[in-house]
Amino acid sequence: MAEIQMALDSLDFDATMALAEQVAPYVDILEIGTPCIKYNGLKLVKALKAAHPDKKILVDLKTMDAGEYEATPFFEAGGDITTVLGASDMATMKGVIKAANANNAEAQIDLIGVEDKAAVAKEAASNGAHIIGVHTGLDAQAAGQTPFEDLKTIAGLGLNVKVSVAGGINKDTIQSTVQAGADIVVVGAAIYGAPSPAESAKELRALVDAA
Ligand SMILES: O=C(CO)[C@H](O)[C@H](O)COP(=O)(O)O
């Protein structure tokens, strides 16, 4: 069964907590988005985990250097997954993987901006990465890009890792994304931009469960 990850992309601490409360019944993973974690820091990780101990918390650090050193406090604060850039040195990725393993947590390699995504995914998987993230970022989405071709490539490798997909996924694309091999579907704007985020999350949950 695929998991749904809600991307909390506001900067505001209280708004983030309130949105998490609304959508939590329908999602598996609460993601603290990159701008949000930079703005709010460890305090938000602790608060979100305390409020939702039954949910996984993904901290979207997009680490680029000093992997073990940067990721460790976020795992210790309650993060279950942190992200590290596939564009970083493999030593950086290995550092985050090491920190994750030391904390019974998971490291996700984010392929955003990576030229040879298949090569990085294969090498990261062979070094113990837990999740490979296929990701079309917000700026690339604005230029018309989607993650679906990259998903085909990465899912087609048959690696022994979970595949996460992010980049404008909505109710029209979520089922085909799961059917194409996503273990984790990430949704941000389609939930937080909806008139009722809870209703939108509920609808997406039903679509994923029926896929
Ligand atoms: O990581 C992100 C941007 O870097 C977003 O959180 C991710 O793309 C999900 O949001 P959306 O569904 O709006 O694309």
The ligand as an SDF file (V2000), in Angstrom:
LIG
                    3D

 14 13  0  0  0  0  0  0  0  0999 V2000
    9.7650   19.6440   -1.7620 O   0  0  0  0  0  0  0  0  0  0  0  0
    9.0520   20.4700   -2.2760 C   0  0  0  0  0  0  0  0  0  0  0  0
    9.6130   21.6050   -3.0160 C   0  0  0  0  0  0  0  0  0  0  0  0
   11.0030   21.4960   -3.1200 O   0  0  0  0  0  0  0  0  0  0  0  0
    7.5620   20.3550   -2.1610 C   0  0  0  0  0  0  0  0  0  0  0  0
    7.2550   20.2000   -0.8190 O   0  0  0  0  0  0  0  0  0  0  0  0
    7.0880   19.1780   -2.9800 C   0  0  0  0  0  0  0  0  0  0  0  0
    7.3140   19.4620   -4.3420 O   0  0  0  0  0  0  0  0  0  0  0  0
    5.5920   18.8710   -2.7630 C   0  0  0  0  0  0  0  0  0  0  0  0
    4.8050   19.9840   -3.0470 O   0  0  0  0  0  0  0  0  0  0  0  0
    3.8690   20.0940   -4.3840 P   0  0  0  0  0  0  0  0  0  0  0  0
    2.8910   18.9390   -4.3350 O   0  0  0  0  0  0  0  0  0  0  0  0
    3.1810   21.4250   -4.2350 O   0  0  0  0  0  0  0  0  0  0  0  0
    4.7850   19.9870   -5.5560 O   0  0  0  0  0  0  0  0  0  0  0  0
  1  2  2  0
  2  3  1  0
  2  5  1  0
  3  4  1  0
  5  6  1  0
  5  7  1  0
  7  8  1  0
  7  9  1  0
  9 10  1  0
 10 11  1  0
 11 12  2  0
 11 13  1  0
 11 14  1  0
M  END
$$$$
